[in-house]
Amino acid sequence: MNGNEIKKLIIPDSVTAIGDYAFYGGSYITSIKIPNSVTNIGYRAFGGCSIESVEIEDISKWCGIIFSDFLANPLNNVGGKLFINEKEITTLVIPENVTKINDYAFFNCNSLSSVTIPNLVTSIGKSAFEGCGSLISVTIGNSVASIGADAFFNCLNIKSLTLGSGLLSIGKWAFSRLESSNSHPNIYIPKVIWLCNTPPEGASYVSAAVNYVSNNQFKLSNQKVYNFLSSKFEVDGVVFVPVSPSDRTSDVIDCNYNPANTDIVIDSIVTNKGVQMKVLNVNEYAFYNNDAITSLNVSNKGGIGKQSFYDCDALTTVIANNNGSIGQQSFYDCDALTTVLASNKGNIGQQAFYGCDALTTVTASNKGPIEKEAFRSCDRLNSIELTNQSYLGESAFRDCSSLETAVIKNKSAIENNCFQDCKKLKYVTLGNQIKSLDNYSFRGCSSLAEIVLPDNITEIGEYAFSGCSSLASISIGKGVETLPLRVFEDCSSLSMINIPSNVTSINDYAFQGCKTLSDVTFEDGATGLSLGSNGSSRLFTDCPLDEVYIGRNLSYTGDSPFYRNTSLRKVTITDEEDQIYDNEFFGCSNLQEFSCGDGVTSIGKWAFSGCSSLQSYRSGRSVKSIGQEAFSDCTALTSFITEAAVPPVCGTQALDDINKWECTLYVPQESIATYQAAPQWKEFFFIEQTGVDEITIDERDASYGHVEIYNLSGAKVGNSTEPLNPGIYIKRQGNRSEKILVQ
């Protein structure tokens, strides 16, 4: 028979040795049986074979290099006989009678994920598990004294390593990986449990995110000392260690990566062998990258440590009611997680749920803050309800591109970038305990249509609502004093804004790019309002202003915020403003109606120059001067009303461009003669007395409560758009009263 045709190989009992390369390359061999009479199997005796099953009467003699080429699949001992099965077996349980694992014993067994070394084994040979790339959990028994060089070389996925109490030496590069021909850096294992009392020789060849040791002799980096580490125990897939046996307290330090442990419950009490232990902390990395867990309910008495459930890709539900914090990156990148209910008594740490792509719902009532980037880039997160007792950290929900509804009733602040670029966020409810919205907090929330800022909010950060292109309604509470830089920049759906009297400053570019903003009201108030600087890009750049109501004294540096605004049609200024500045309405070519109250004392140079559509102008009793060319190019004026008893002093050519045939000058009756004799005023052909005015009360005046109507007996008759009976009434607007005629 041609050797290449052998499928099942049964070695006779008379055979005592199999030589080197005896069946090497026998690719058709699928099954072998080796009798107990064989005492020696040569190097690579079965190399290159396609073996599916192996039956060995005494496996304890043959953990060695003889299998290194064909064991591309894991091993499992069943009834003392060895089997290989690529599809089913991923866990290796070495028989209890094995005392030694030889060099290259399981070299390149790529599907092997878990291995437990029995207590009779005293040594693990060089490269024994080298290249076992799927190996996740390794437990080495207490009798193992030495681990050979490269024993677990290139085992890149080990998540948990327990080293037994008898370990004396670890060979060079035992837990390393090959990056180049000249370097063998250590594998960074998330957690290593050292059960030995003194550090073995070569301990530096093990690099861990956290090292659990029983005393301070190890002096390892990232070590955590548990005096009773040797008393660790496992309950339902969770590994606990006593903190104080007398106090009956314990911590969670590790898990069993067995695929059967899917539902993890960590209660405040754990019972082992009839003894109840309080569960304090779930330590960092405890369940790191455990792909078996599908649900978690945790209510321990302490915290949930850093990266404790990092990258648990099967986890779908987290209920956290623990008595401490949820640590940094604790659930980072858990790709199947859909629901989070957090009522823990501490923080939700930085990046705790970062990148949980399937997460749809978050309910958080924890007692501390939700920290920086806690839920950032949770792409499917749709709704959140937050009643936590502290701030929302920087970028906490940034880039949650599916978030639509946010009920936010936390205390303290919403920090920088918290909801930036949540492009589907439509509905936001802000609670009464929020104190501030920091920089960029809602920037780029392009679906947000309405925002109500409660009175308790005292600060709004720069760019807070910049780019909220659907924002059409803004209500600013009584606590806000400053609208900062670019706060509503590019809110292109905002058509109306009411600035309450408590706002004392508006910084540069606050409304730049608000391409539908037509109606602006600066509410009545005795406190002045600073509009910052207005350089190359002014406060209302790109805003198609139609009507502006100014109920207080405005101040600014640089150009006027209304300079060359070619859409502005109507301006109403009450008694609080004390002057019209130079060039304030220069180039407002669509301005048709202007009125100012009794507080204004001067009209600046070129104040209305270029207002070629201005038809109606009215000023109060206190104007004393009108600057140079204040009304140059105002050729459309038909009504110029001044209530000043003494004609204001006019600068050079202040009134020259007014068409004196078409424009009627209205002055107090007792001052007609004085105006007829005053420079520039006397050029008007028609000078008449001021009196009652026919006026229309529009919806804007009524909706903001600016207008109150009284009859001649002083009784209030309305402040709405409801029609009035014909007659003469007193109209009160701000601090100014006047008679009106309703026909």
Solvent accessible surface area in square Angstrom, and as a share of the most:
residue,aa,sasa,rsa
1,M,199,0.89
2,N,88,0.45
3,G,41,0.40
4,N,86,0.44
5,E,108,0.49
6,I,38,0.19
7,K,132,0.56
8,K,137,0.58
9,L,21,0.10
10,I,101,0.51
11,I,13,0.06
12,P,77,0.49
13,D,109,0.56
14,S,98,0.63
15,V,43,0.25
16,T,80,0.47
17,A,55,0.43
18,I,9,0.04
19,G,44,0.42
20,D,90,0.46
21,Y,110,0.42
22,A,52,0.40
23,F,52,0.22
24,Y,111,0.42
25,G,36,0.35
26,G,8,0.08
27,S,57,0.37
28,Y,122,0.47
29,I,2,0.01
30,T,43,0.25
31,S,25,0.16
32,I,3,0.01
33,K,73,0.31
34,I,0,0.00
35,P,7,0.04
36,N,82,0.42
37,S,36,0.24
38,V,0,0.00
39,T,96,0.56
40,N,83,0.43
41,I,13,0.07
42,G,6,0.06
43,Y,89,0.34
44,R,83,0.30
45,A,0,0.00
46,F,0,0.00
47,G,1,0.01
48,G,40,0.38
49,C,9,0.06
50,S,58,0.37
51,I,7,0.03
52,E,114,0.51
53,S,37,0.24
54,V,1,0.01
55,E,46,0.21
56,I,1,0.01
57,E,85,0.38
58,D,39,0.20
59,I,11,0.06
60,S,34,0.22
61,K,75,0.32
62,W,22,0.08
63,C,6,0.04
64,G,7,0.07
65,I,48,0.24
66,I,9,0.04
67,F,5,0.02
68,S,12,0.08
69,D,57,0.30
70,F,10,0.04
71,L,1,0.01
72,A,55,0.42
73,N,29,0.15
74,P,0,0.00
75,L,4,0.02
76,N,38,0.19
77,N,33,0.17
78,V,84,0.48
79,G,79,0.76
80,G,36,0.35
81,K,82,0.35
82,L,2,0.01
83,F,80,0.34
84,I,8,0.04
85,N,55,0.28
86,E,112,0.50
87,K,184,0.78
88,E,134,0.60
89,I,25,0.13
90,T,61,0.36
91,T,59,0.34
92,L,5,0.02
93,V,79,0.45
94,I,4,0.02
95,P,20,0.13
96,E,121,0.54
97,N,86,0.44
98,V,0,0.00
99,T,73,0.43
100,K,112,0.48
101,I,0,0.00
102,N,53,0.27
103,D,52,0.27
104,Y,75,0.29
105,A,1,0.00
106,F,5,0.02
107,F,51,0.21
108,N,63,0.33
109,C,1,0.00
110,N,79,0.40
111,S,38,0.24
112,L,1,0.01
113,S,26,0.17
114,S,32,0.21
115,V,1,0.01
116,T,70,0.40
117,I,3,0.01
118,P,9,0.06
119,N,84,0.43
120,L,98,0.49
121,V,0,0.00
122,T,70,0.41
123,S,25,0.16
124,I,3,0.01
125,G,11,0.11
126,K,95,0.40
127,S,6,0.04
128,A,0,0.00
129,F,0,0.00
130,E,34,0.15
131,G,14,0.14
132,C,0,0.00
133,G,27,0.26
134,S,44,0.28
135,L,0,0.00
136,I,52,0.26
137,S,21,0.14
138,V,2,0.01
139,T,53,0.31
140,I,3,0.01
141,G,8,0.07
142,N,72,0.37
143,S,48,0.31
144,V,0,0.00
145,A,34,0.26
146,S,38,0.25
147,I,2,0.01
148,G,18,0.17
149,A,38,0.29
150,D,39,0.20
151,A,0,0.00
152,F,0,0.00
153,F,13,0.05
154,N,50,0.26
155,C,0,0.00
156,L,95,0.47
157,N,68,0.35
158,I,3,0.02
159,K,19,0.08
160,S,5,0.03
161,L,0,0.00
162,T,10,0.06
163,L,0,0.00
164,G,1,0.01
165,S,58,0.38
166,G,28,0.27
167,L,4,0.02
168,L,125,0.62
169,S,34,0.22
170,I,6,0.03
171,G,20,0.19
172,K,109,0.46
173,W,74,0.26
174,A,0,0.00
175,F,0,0.00
176,S,0,0.00
177,R,76,0.28
178,L,92,0.46
179,E,111,0.50
180,S,55,0.36
181,S,101,0.65
182,N,141,0.72
183,S,45,0.29
184,H,47,0.21
185,P,43,0.27
186,N,44,0.22
187,I,5,0.03
188,Y,127,0.48
189,I,0,0.00
190,P,11,0.07
191,K,0,0.00
192,V,0,0.00
193,I,3,0.01
194,W,0,0.00
195,L,29,0.14
196,C,3,0.02
197,N,101,0.52
198,T,75,0.44
199,P,53,0.33
200,P,10,0.06
201,E,133,0.60
202,G,18,0.18
203,A,11,0.08
204,S,85,0.55
205,Y,53,0.20
206,V,10,0.06
207,S,29,0.19
208,A,5,0.04
209,A,9,0.07
210,V,5,0.03
211,N,6,0.03
212,Y,0,0.00
213,V,0,0.00
214,S,18,0.12
215,N,35,0.18
216,N,100,0.51
217,Q,106,0.47
218,F,10,0.04
219,K,168,0.71
220,L,37,0.19
221,S,83,0.53
222,N,78,0.40
223,Q,50,0.22
224,K,82,0.35
225,V,55,0.32
226,Y,14,0.05
227,N,113,0.58
228,F,80,0.33
229,L,0,0.00
230,S,94,0.61
231,S,59,0.38
232,K,61,0.26
233,F,29,0.12
234,E,85,0.38
235,V,36,0.21
236,D,122,0.63
237,G,4,0.04
238,V,3,0.02
239,V,15,0.08
240,F,7,0.03
241,V,0,0.00
242,P,9,0.06
243,V,57,0.33
244,S,25,0.16
245,P,50,0.31
246,S,97,0.62
247,D,93,0.48
248,R,114,0.42
249,T,17,0.10
250,S,0,0.00
251,D,7,0.04
252,V,0,0.00
253,I,0,0.00
254,D,7,0.04
255,C,5,0.03
256,N,53,0.27
257,Y,28,0.11
258,N,69,0.35
259,P,103,0.65
260,A,82,0.63
261,N,35,0.18
262,T,48,0.28
263,D,96,0.50
264,I,5,0.02
265,V,100,0.57
266,I,1,0.01
267,D,74,0.38
268,S,30,0.19
269,I,66,0.33
270,V,13,0.07
271,T,68,0.40
272,N,38,0.20
273,K,190,0.81
274,G,69,0.66
275,V,62,0.35
276,Q,118,0.53
277,M,14,0.06
278,K,91,0.39
279,V,1,0.00
280,L,50,0.25
281,N,60,0.31
282,V,1,0.00
283,N,12,0.06
284,E,54,0.24
285,Y,21,0.08
286,A,0,0.00
287,F,0,0.00
288,Y,43,0.16
289,N,27,0.14
290,N,4,0.02
291,D,85,0.44
292,A,18,0.14
293,I,0,0.00
294,T,48,0.28
295,S,35,0.23
296,L,3,0.02
297,N,63,0.32
298,V,0,0.00
299,S,30,0.19
300,N,1,0.01
301,K,83,0.35
302,G,12,0.12
303,G,18,0.18
304,I,3,0.02
305,G,18,0.17
306,K,76,0.32
307,Q,31,0.14
308,S,0,0.00
309,F,0,0.00
310,Y,49,0.19
311,D,33,0.17
312,C,0,0.00
313,D,56,0.29
314,A,30,0.23
315,L,0,0.00
316,T,52,0.30
317,T,43,0.25
318,V,0,0.00
319,I,62,0.32
320,A,0,0.00
321,N,71,0.36
322,N,0,0.00
323,N,88,0.45
324,G,15,0.15
325,S,43,0.28
326,I,0,0.00
327,G,14,0.14
328,Q,82,0.36
329,Q,30,0.13
330,S,0,0.00
331,F,0,0.00
332,Y,46,0.17
333,D,48,0.25
334,C,0,0.00
335,D,62,0.32
336,A,30,0.23
337,L,0,0.00
338,T,50,0.29
339,T,40,0.23
340,V,0,0.00
341,L,75,0.37
342,A,2,0.02
343,S,44,0.28
344,N,0,0.00
345,K,90,0.38
346,G,12,0.12
347,N,45,0.23
348,I,0,0.00
349,G,6,0.06
350,Q,76,0.34
351,Q,39,0.18
352,A,0,0.00
353,F,0,0.00
354,Y,48,0.18
355,G,8,0.08
356,C,0,0.00
357,D,57,0.30
358,A,17,0.13
359,L,0,0.00
360,T,52,0.30
361,T,52,0.30
362,V,1,0.00
363,T,51,0.29
364,A,0,0.00
365,S,45,0.29
366,N,0,0.00
367,K,107,0.45
368,G,8,0.08
369,P,15,0.10
370,I,0,0.00
371,E,35,0.16
372,K,84,0.36
373,E,22,0.10
374,A,0,0.00
375,F,0,0.00
376,R,48,0.18
377,S,27,0.17
378,C,0,0.00
379,D,63,0.33
380,R,154,0.56
381,L,0,0.00
382,N,61,0.31
383,S,36,0.23
384,I,5,0.02
385,E,88,0.39
386,L,0,0.00
387,T,47,0.27
388,N,0,0.00
389,Q,69,0.30
390,S,24,0.15
391,Y,66,0.25
392,L,0,0.00
393,G,1,0.01
394,E,60,0.27
395,S,4,0.02
396,A,0,0.00
397,F,0,0.00
398,R,55,0.20
399,D,40,0.21
400,C,0,0.00
401,S,46,0.30
402,S,26,0.17
403,L,0,0.00
404,E,55,0.25
405,T,48,0.28
406,A,0,0.00
407,V,39,0.23
408,I,0,0.00
409,K,97,0.41
410,N,0,0.00
411,K,77,0.33
412,S,44,0.28
413,A,15,0.12
414,I,0,0.00
415,E,50,0.22
416,N,49,0.25
417,N,19,0.10
418,C,0,0.00
419,F,0,0.00
420,Q,16,0.07
421,D,38,0.19
422,C,0,0.00
423,K,108,0.46
424,K,104,0.44
425,L,0,0.00
426,K,86,0.36
427,Y,138,0.53
428,V,19,0.11
429,T,68,0.40
430,L,15,0.07
431,G,8,0.07
432,N,119,0.61
433,Q,85,0.38
434,I,0,0.00
435,K,109,0.46
436,S,15,0.09
437,L,0,0.00
438,D,40,0.20
439,N,50,0.26
440,Y,61,0.23
441,S,0,0.00
442,F,0,0.00
443,R,78,0.28
444,G,11,0.11
445,C,0,0.00
446,S,38,0.25
447,S,32,0.21
448,L,0,0.00
449,A,48,0.37
450,E,95,0.42
451,I,1,0.01
452,V,81,0.46
453,L,2,0.01
454,P,17,0.11
455,D,80,0.41
456,N,32,0.17
457,I,0,0.00
458,T,72,0.42
459,E,113,0.51
460,I,10,0.05
461,G,10,0.10
462,E,67,0.30
463,Y,35,0.13
464,A,0,0.00
465,F,0,0.00
466,S,3,0.02
467,G,23,0.22
468,C,0,0.00
469,S,42,0.27
470,S,44,0.28
471,L,0,0.00
472,A,53,0.41
473,S,51,0.33
474,I,17,0.09
475,S,53,0.34
476,I,16,0.08
477,G,6,0.06
478,K,155,0.66
479,G,18,0.17
480,V,0,0.00
481,E,104,0.47
482,T,52,0.30
483,L,0,0.00
484,P,11,0.07
485,L,48,0.24
486,R,51,0.19
487,V,0,0.00
488,F,0,0.00
489,E,15,0.07
490,D,66,0.34
491,C,0,0.00
492,S,38,0.24
493,S,44,0.28
494,L,0,0.00
495,S,51,0.33
496,M,86,0.38
497,I,1,0.01
498,N,35,0.18
499,I,0,0.00
500,P,15,0.09
501,S,42,0.27
502,N,37,0.19
503,V,0,0.00
504,T,48,0.28
505,S,26,0.17
506,I,0,0.00
507,N,58,0.29
508,D,38,0.19
509,Y,46,0.18
510,A,0,0.00
511,F,0,0.00
512,Q,36,0.16
513,G,3,0.03
514,C,0,0.00
515,K,127,0.54
516,T,61,0.35
517,L,0,0.00
518,S,34,0.22
519,D,17,0.09
520,V,0,0.00
521,T,0,0.00
522,F,0,0.00
523,E,52,0.23
524,D,56,0.29
525,G,17,0.17
526,A,95,0.74
527,T,77,0.45
528,G,34,0.32
529,L,2,0.01
530,S,45,0.29
531,L,0,0.00
532,G,22,0.21
533,S,50,0.32
534,N,1,0.01
535,G,43,0.41
536,S,116,0.75
537,S,25,0.16
538,R,50,0.18
539,L,1,0.01
540,F,5,0.02
541,T,41,0.24
542,D,86,0.45
543,C,6,0.04
544,P,52,0.33
545,L,0,0.00
546,D,47,0.24
547,E,11,0.05
548,V,0,0.00
549,Y,0,0.00
550,I,0,0.00
551,G,0,0.00
552,R,0,0.00
553,N,44,0.22
554,L,1,0.00
555,S,47,0.31
556,Y,39,0.15
557,T,86,0.50
558,G,63,0.60
559,D,56,0.29
560,S,3,0.02
561,P,4,0.03
562,F,0,0.00
563,Y,46,0.17
564,R,133,0.49
565,N,17,0.09
566,T,93,0.54
567,S,36,0.23
568,L,0,0.00
569,R,68,0.25
570,K,39,0.16
571,V,1,0.01
572,T,17,0.10
573,I,3,0.02
574,T,6,0.03
575,D,27,0.14
576,E,52,0.23
577,E,0,0.00
578,D,61,0.31
579,Q,64,0.28
580,I,1,0.00
581,Y,53,0.20
582,D,74,0.38
583,N,49,0.25
584,E,1,0.00
585,F,0,0.00
586,F,43,0.18
587,G,11,0.11
588,C,0,0.00
589,S,43,0.28
590,N,47,0.24
591,L,0,0.00
592,Q,50,0.22
593,E,70,0.32
594,F,5,0.02
595,S,25,0.16
596,C,0,0.00
597,G,0,0.00
598,D,24,0.12
599,G,22,0.22
600,V,0,0.00
601,T,57,0.33
602,S,31,0.20
603,I,3,0.01
604,G,11,0.11
605,K,90,0.38
606,W,79,0.28
607,A,0,0.00
608,F,0,0.00
609,S,7,0.05
610,G,21,0.20
611,C,0,0.00
612,S,53,0.34
613,S,35,0.22
614,L,0,0.00
615,Q,85,0.38
616,S,41,0.26
617,Y,0,0.00
618,R,28,0.10
619,S,2,0.01
620,G,0,0.00
621,R,155,0.57
622,S,30,0.20
623,V,4,0.02
624,K,139,0.59
625,S,44,0.29
626,I,5,0.02
627,G,15,0.15
628,Q,60,0.26
629,E,44,0.20
630,A,0,0.00
631,F,0,0.00
632,S,10,0.06
633,D,76,0.39
634,C,0,0.00
635,T,82,0.48
636,A,36,0.28
637,L,0,0.00
638,T,71,0.41
639,S,24,0.16
640,F,1,0.00
641,I,22,0.11
642,T,2,0.01
643,E,31,0.14
644,A,1,0.01
645,A,56,0.43
646,V,115,0.66
647,P,15,0.10
648,P,5,0.03
649,V,113,0.65
650,C,24,0.14
651,G,25,0.24
652,T,88,0.51
653,Q,91,0.40
654,A,0,0.00
655,L,1,0.00
656,D,76,0.39
657,D,58,0.30
658,I,4,0.02
659,N,61,0.31
660,K,27,0.11
661,W,162,0.57
662,E,111,0.50
663,C,0,0.00
664,T,23,0.14
665,L,0,0.00
666,Y,62,0.24
667,V,0,0.00
668,P,17,0.11
669,Q,118,0.53
670,E,138,0.62
671,S,4,0.03
672,I,41,0.21
673,A,73,0.56
674,T,68,0.39
675,Y,0,0.00
676,Q,98,0.44
677,A,75,0.58
678,A,13,0.10
679,P,103,0.65
680,Q,34,0.15
681,W,2,0.01
682,K,106,0.45
683,E,93,0.42
684,F,9,0.04
685,F,109,0.45
686,F,92,0.38
687,I,25,0.12
688,E,85,0.38
689,Q,88,0.39
690,T,29,0.17
691,G,49,0.47
692,V,62,0.36
693,D,34,0.18
694,E,119,0.53
695,I,53,0.27
696,T,117,0.68
697,I,32,0.16
698,D,45,0.23
699,E,132,0.59
700,R,19,0.07
701,D,13,0.07
702,A,19,0.15
703,S,82,0.53
704,Y,52,0.20
705,G,42,0.41
706,H,12,0.05
707,V,1,0.01
708,E,53,0.24
709,I,1,0.01
710,Y,52,0.20
711,N,47,0.24
712,L,113,0.56
713,S,105,0.68
714,G,52,0.50
715,A,51,0.40
716,K,107,0.45
717,V,64,0.37
718,G,24,0.23
719,N,57,0.29
720,S,44,0.28
721,T,68,0.40
722,E,130,0.58
723,P,132,0.83
724,L,43,0.22
725,N,115,0.59
726,P,101,0.63
727,G,26,0.25
728,I,72,0.36
729,Y,25,0.09
730,I,44,0.22
731,K,15,0.06
732,R,93,0.34
733,Q,18,0.08
734,G,21,0.20
735,N,84,0.43
736,R,27,0.10
737,S,60,0.39
738,E,27,0.12
739,K,105,0.45
740,I,0,0.00
741,L,47,0.24
742,V,27,0.16
743,Q,142,0.63
